[in-house]
Amino acid sequence: MPDSIGDSLDRALESAFTRRPPRSAQAQMKYLVRQLKGTRAAAQALGISQRTVERYVKGQLKRPRRDLRDRMEREVRKRWQPQVRAKARKKAASTDGLIVSTRARFGFTAAPGTTDDARVRDITQALPPDFADRLFTARDQGATERQLQRIAAEGLARMYFRADNTRAHGLDVEFTDVEHIEIEL
C-alpha cells in the first residue's frame, strides 16, 4: 500500500518529539489510562475489554498480539507530547513550511495544444508555510487522502513546476499513483 499524506504528516510531527514514547505494553497502557481518564475509556479506544486493560496496567499481561500492539502504539503516539506537536505544527504553518519528497505520476494540463503526458517523477520540494497550514488544517477537519493530494499537488505545481508562479502560468498539475511520499518539517 502506498504511503498516505496523512500518515506522513503524523510522522513529520513525531520527528519533533523531545522524548521517546513509552515502549513496554504496561507503560503504554498506563499512559493511555491516564490520558483517557480511566480503564473503560482506554478499553473503548483500543477495542478490548476493561479487564484486559487492567491486566496490562498491573503487569499480568506483557505481550499483546500484533494488532493490539499496533493500536496501542498508534493511540500513544497520537496523544504523546501534544504541546511539542502543536509548536512544531505552528512553526511549519507560520515560518518554516514543509519539505515534500515524493515519487508519483505527474501530468499537466495547460492551454490547448500544450498538454504533457503524465509520467512518474521523483520530486523533493520545499512548500511554503501556507501549504503546510492548509494540509494540517484539512487533515484535522477529516479531509480524504484525495483532498490532501490535491493540496499537495497545488503546492508542488506552484513551487516546482511554475517556479513560485514566475513561469508557466495556467499550468495545472495532476498528482496521481503515489508510490512514495515523505513529509518533513
N, C-alpha and C positions, 0 to 999 in steps of 0.2 A: 504494500500500500504506500503511495507517495506521501511525502511529508505534507502536513497541513500548515497553513499560515497561523492559525490559532495556536497550535502546539508550539510552533516556532516562536511566537510572541511570548508564550509562557516560559520557554527555555531562556529567552533573552532576559526576561525579568529575573529569573532564577540565578543568572550569572552575577547579579548584583548582591546576592546573599553574603552576609559577613560571617555567618556561622553555618555549619552543616546541620541539616535537619536530623531529627532522631533516626537512628539506624535500626535498632532492635525492634521486634514486634511489640514488646512490652512498653518500651519508651514511646513508640509511635501511638499506641493505644492510649497510654496515659495522657499524652499531648492532646489527642482528639477528644477524650473525655473532658479535659479541662477547657478546651476551646469551645466545645459544643454544649458545655454546662450539663453533663450527665451521661450516664451509660446508655439510657434509652435513645437519646438523640444520636449518639455515636453509632449505635446499632442500626438505626434507621438510615444514617448516611452511608453505612457500609453494606447494608442489606443482609445483616446477620442478626442472631438473637442477642438479647441483652445479656443473657447468661454467658455467652461466648465472649462478649466484651469484658465482662467481669473476670473471666478466667485468664484472659490475656493481661489484664491490669495486675492481677495477683501473681502472674508468672507461672501459672499452672499449664498454660499453653504457650509454646515458644516458637513454633514453626508453622506459619499459616500456609495454606495451599497457595499456588501461584496467583490465581485470580484475586483472592483476598489480599495477598501481599501487595499486588499491584494497585488495588483500590485504596488500601491503607496508605501506601506511599503517595499516590495521587492526591488524596484528601489532605495529608500532612503538608505536602508541597504547596497546595492551593492556599493554605492558611499560614504558612511559615513566613515570618518577618514581614507583616503587611506594611509597616512603615517604610522599611527599606525598599520594598517593591513599589510603593507609591512614590517615593522620592526618585527612584530610577525612571519610572514612567513619566513623572513630571519633567525631569531633566531632558529626556528624549523628546517630549512633546513641546518643550519650550525653547531649548537651545541646541541640543546635540543632533537630533534626528536619529535615523536608523541606518544600518548597512544591510542591504539585501543581497544575498548570494543565491542564485537560482540556476537551474538547468530546466528549461521549459521550451515549449513551442511558441514562437512569436510570429504573428502575421500582421500585416499592415493594410489599412485602407486609407486612401487619401483622395485627392481629386481624380476624376475619371481618367483612366488610362495610366495611372501611376501606382497600381497595386503591386504588392510584392507577395509572392507565395510564402506561406508560413514555413519556418524551419526551426529546428532545435538549436538553441543558443545557450552558452554559459555566460552569465552576466553577474558581475558584482558591482553594485552601485550604491552610493550614499543617497538616502532620501532625506529631504528637509523635514524640520520639526512638524510642519502642518500635516504631512502624511503620516508621521508617527502618531500624532494626536487622532487623526481620522481612523487609523487602524485600531488603536486601543479603544476608542470610543465605540466603534462599530462592534468590536469583539464583546465589550461589556454589555451592549444592547442586544446581544444574541444574533448577530449577523451570521449568515450562512458562509460556508467556505467560498462559494462562488462570489458573494458580495465582497469578501475580503480580497479575493483575487482581483476583482475589478478595481478596487482602491490601489492595490499594489501595481496593477498594470498602468493606471493613470500616473502614478509616481515614476515608474520606470520609463513610460513614454515621455514624460516631461523632462526628466533628468538625463536619461541615456540617449534616447532616440532623437529628441528635439533639443538637446544641449541646453537645458533650462529655458526652454521656449525661445531660443535665439535663432533657430532654423526649423525647417520642415513644418511650418505652421499648418494645422489642419490634419496632421498625420494621427490616425487613431491606431492604437496597438491592441491586438488580441493576445491574451496570455492564457494558453491552454496546455494540456498534457504536462502538468508539472511533475517532473521526475524527482526533483530535489529543491528544497528551499530552506535556507537558514537565515535567520534574522538576528543581528547583534546590535547591542546598544552602543 
